[in-house]
Amino acid sequence: MTKTPDEREHGLDLLRASAILLVLFYHSADLPTPPEAIAEVLRFGWMGVDLFFVLSGFLIGRQVFATPAGVPATSKLRTFWIKRWFRTLPLYYVVLLAYFAKPFVFHVPFKGEAWRFLTFTQNFAPLTDFIPSWSLCVEEQFYLGFPIVAFVLLARQRVGAWFWLVPLVASVVFRYVVWAGAQPEGVTYETWGDKILWVTYTHLDGISVGVFLAATERSWSRWSAGARGLAAFGGLALWIGACALFGSYPARTLVGTHAMFPAISAGFGLLLVGLRRLVLPRPIYLVVKQIALWSYGAYLWHSLMVRSMDRLSAHLGSWPVLVACFFGATLGLACLTYWLVERPGLRLRDRVLRRASR
C-alpha cells in the first residue's frame, strides 16, 4: 500500500532531495556561461546519481529481506515486480514518449535505437540522447535480477550480509578489465561514459552498499545517537575527502577510476546510517518532502529542460536567471507529472496488488 505522509522517513527524504539537487546543480553548469569557479564546484554533482543508487539498494534490499519466509518464491517475485514496475515504468515511458516526439515537435531527430530505450538496455551502447536514462537501466536490471538471487539464497540460508558486497568488488574488477583493455589510448573523457560510467557491471558499487546496509539494518539501527552522529560525520568526511583526492573526473587516474565509486558509496552509506532516524523541523521537512516526492520526475525531465533553457538563453539573460528558470521548470514539471502520472500509477499498483492477494 502507498505510505501516508506520517510514515515517511525524514532522513531518507533528505538524502533523496539532496541527490536530485546535486544532479540539477551539476547540469546547471551546462547552461551558457557559468562562472568558472562555480562550474568547478558544480561538476561534483554527478555523484548525486550514486547517492540515488545507495538509497535504491537500501530501500529495495529492505523490502526483499522483509518478505515473509513462508511465501512461495513466485508470489514474492510477482509482488516485488508489481511494486517496482508500477512505480518506475509509467513516468519513464511518458518521458520517453516526449523524446520520441522530438522530430515532430522540434524537428530534431531522436538519436538512439528505440528498442534499447524500450527494454532498458541503452546503457550498453554509446548514448547520445536521453543520457540520464543510463541510471534507470542499472536500477531496472537490478530490480529484475536481485530478487531472484535474494529469494533463492535466502530460502537456503547460505549467505551472510557480506555477500551483498560482492557486486562492489566485481565492479572494481570489471573497471580494471575495461581500463586495461583500453590501453594504450586509455579511457578518455569521451569514452568514460559508455565504457565505465553507464555500464551496469562496472557501476554497482552504490547499489551493493545499499543492499549491504539493508541486510545489516538490525545491527546498526540499534546504535546510539552519538554513534549515528559519528557515522554521519565520517560519511561526510569520506565523501569530501574522495572529492578532494580524486577530483571531479576520476577517469584521469587508474586509482581514481577504481577507488572513487567505492569511496563515495561508502561515504553515502555512512550518511544514510547517521541520518536514518533524523527528524527535521516541520517547515524544513515540508520543503524537503516535496523535493523528495518530485525527485524521480525531476531526474527524468531535467535533460530536456537543460536543452530548453539553452534554446531560450538569449531571451532569459544571465546564468543565474537561467539556473532559476531551469530549477523552476524542472521541479514544476516533475510536480505536475507526479500528480498526473506517478500517483495514478501507485493507485493502480495498489489495486493490482489487492487483486493478486485474493
N, C-alpha and C positions, 0 to 999 in steps of 0.2 A: 504494500500500500504506500501511497505517497506520504512523506513525512509532513507533519504540521510544522509551522514556524517555531513552536516551542521546543521541538525535538532537534532542531539544527544545532550543530556544534560550532561555537564561536571561533575556536582556534582553527578548525579546518576551513571555515569560510574565510577567515583572514588570510590563510595561505593560498586559497583558491583565488581570492581577489588580488592578492599580491602577484600571483603568477600571471594573470591576464594583464595587469598593469605593466609588468616587466615586458611582456611581449609587445604591448602597444607602444611603450616608450622606445623599445628597440626599433620598431618600424617607423616611428616618427622621425628618426634620423634619415629615412629615405625621402622625406619631403624636401622640397627645394631649399637650399642654402641654410642649413642649421649652423650655429656657431661651432667651430671645430672642437673646442674644448668640451662642449656639452655633448657633441656627437660621439666623442671618445668614450664618455661615460655610458651613453645610451647603448653602445654596441655590446655591453654585457647583458642586455635584456633578453637575448636569445635563451638564457638559462631558465627563463620562466617556463619553457616547454618541459625542461627536466623536473621542475617543481611539480608541474601537472602530472608527469609520469610517476613521481613518488606518491602523490596523492591517489592516483588511479590504482597503483599497485596495492596501496594500503586499504582503500575502500573496497576494491573488488576482492582482495585476499580475505578481508574480514567477512565479507558476505559469503564467500565459499567456505571458509573454515567454520562459520556458524551454522552451516546446514546440518540438520539432524542426521545422525549416523544411520538410522533405520530406513531412511527414504531411498527407494531404488535409484540407481545412478541415472537412468533415463529420465526420471522425473526431476532430479536435481539439474540435469543439463537443460531440460526444457524450460524450467522455471528461470534458471540463470540467464539463458539466451533471450527469453521473452523480456526480462527486466532490462537487460543491457541494450538490446537492439531497438526496442521501442523508445528507449531513452536517447539513443545516439543517431539512429538512421533517419528519422523523419526530417530533422532540420538539415542534416548533411545533404540529403538529396534535393531539398528545396534550394540550398545554396548552389549545389552542383548544377541544377537547372538554370540558375541565373548565369553561371559561367557558360553553359551550353548556348544560352540565348545571346551571348555577346555578338556573334556575327550578324544577327538580325537587328539588334538594338544599337550597337555602337560601330558596326561594320568593321569589327576587329575579329580575326579568326581565333577560335579556341585551339590552343596548342597542346595537343596530347591525344593519346589513344583513349577513346571513350570507354572501351571495355575495361581498361585498367581502373579508371575512376569509379566505375560502377561496381567493381569487385574488390576495391581496396588493395590493389597491387601496384599502384603507380609509384610507390617508393622504391621499387626495384628497377626503375628506369630513370634516366635524366628528366627532371621536372622543369618545365618552363612556364606552366600555368597552374593556378590554384596550388601554389607551392606549399602553403601551410598544411595541406591535406596529408602530407607525409606522416605527420604525427598521429593522425587519425588511423592511418594504415597500421602503424605499430600497435596502437591500442586495440583495434578491431581484431588483428591477428592474435594478440594476447587474449582477448575475450574468447576467441574461438578455441585456442589450444590449452590455455591454463586450466580451466575447469575439468577438462578431460583428464589431464595429468593429475590434478589435485584429487579428484574424486576416486580415481583408481588407486593412487598411492595412499590416500588417507584410509580407504577401506581396508587396505592391507597393513596399515600402521607400521610402515617400514622406514619412514624418513623422519628426521628431526628438522628443526627450524632452519639450521644452517644450509640444508639442501636448497632452500629457495634463493641462496646467493650464487648458485651455480650459473644462472644466466648472466650475472655480472662478470664472473670470471670468464665465461665463454665469450662475452662481448669484447673483453680486453684481448683475448687470444685472437679473435677474428679481426680486430682492428690491426693487430700486428701483422697478420697474414696479408691483409689488404695493403698495409704500408710497405711491407717487404716486396709485394708483387708489383707495386707502382714505381719501384726504383729502376733506373737512376733519375727519372724525371721527378719522382716524389709525388705526394698528394698536394696539389696546388689549391689555391683559393677557388679556382674554377671547378675543380673536381672533388672538393671536400664534401659537398652535399651528397652527390649521387654515389660516392664511394664509401663514405663513413657515416655522415650525419643522418641520412634518411633511411638507411637500410636497417631492417628490424634486427637482424642478428649481430649487428655491430653497435646497437644502441638500446640495450635492455637494462642498463645499469640502474636507472631510476626506478623502473617498474620492479626490478628484483629487490631493491632496498625496501620499497613499499610493501611487497609481499612478505618479506622477512619481518618487518615491523608488525604486520598483521598476525603472523604466526607466533610472535613473542609478546603480543599485547598484554597477556595476563601477567607477565613478569614486570614489564616497565610501567604498566598503568598503576601499580602499587607504589611507585617511587614517591618519596616525599616532595613537597612543594620546592624545597631547596634543591633537590636533585634534578627535578624537572627544569628549574631555572638555570642550573648549571649546564644541562643538556642544550637548552636553547642558546645560551651564550656560546657554548662550544660549537654548535652548528653554525651560528652566525660568523664566528671567528674562522671556522674551516672554510666556509664559502668565500669570505672576503680574502682570506689567505690564498686560496686557489686562484681567485681573480688576479691578485697582485703577482703571484708567482708565474702563472701561465699566460696571462693577458686575455684579451677578448677573442683571440683567434688561436685556439690550441693547436691547430694543424701545423703551426710554424716549427714545432719541435717534435721529435719522436716521443719524448717523455710527456709532453703536453697532450698529445693525441691519445695516449693510453691512460693517463692519470687524471685528466680534467673531469671526465664524466663520473668516475667513481668518487672523486673528491667532492664535487658539488652535490652529488646524490646523497652521499653520507652526511654532508652538512645540512641538506634539506630534511633528511630523515631525522637528525637530531633536533632540528627546529620543530618538526611535527611532534616528536616526543615531548618537547618542552612546552609547546603551545596547546597540546591536546585538550587540556581542561581550562583553558583561558576563558574568562568571562569578561566581555568588553562592556563599557558604559553604553546604555541603551541608545543614545543619539549616534554614537560612533558605529555601533553594530547595525543600526538601520541602514546606514550607507554601505557598510561592508557586505551585509547580506544581499543587497540589491546587486552590487557588482558581482558577487559570487554567483547569484542566480543567473545573471546575464553572461557569465564568463564563456560558456560554451558557444553561444551565438556570437559574441564579440570575437572569439578566436576564428570562427568560420568566416565572418564577414570582413575582417579588418584588411585583408589584402585588397579586396575590391574597393574599400574606402580609401586606401592609400592611393590607388590609381585615380580615383575620382578627385581627390584633393589635389593631386598632381596636375590634372587637367584644368582644375579651377584656380590654380595657384596665381595666375596673372590677375584674377579678379579679387582674390581674398587677401592678397598683400603679404605681409611679413610672415616669417616662420612661426612665431608664437601664435599668430592668428590661425595659421594652417593647422597647427597642433591642436588648438582648442576645437576647431571645427572637426578635425579627424576624430578626436575622442568623443565629441558630442554626437557625431553622425554614427560612429560605430556602436557606442553604447545605446543610442536611441533605437537603431535598427535591431540590435540584439534584444532590447526590451520588447519591441513590437513582435518579433518572431518568437520570443519566449511565450507570450500570451496567445499568439495565433497558431503556433506550431508545436512548441515543446509541451505546454500544458495540456492541450488536447491529446497529444501523444501519450502522456503519462496517464490521463484518464482512460484512454483506450487500453493501455497496458494493464491497468487495474481490472478492467472488465474481462480481458482475456485471461488474466491470472485467476479470477474468480471462477470463470467457466472451466478452466483447466483443473482447478482444485475439486470441482464437482464431478 
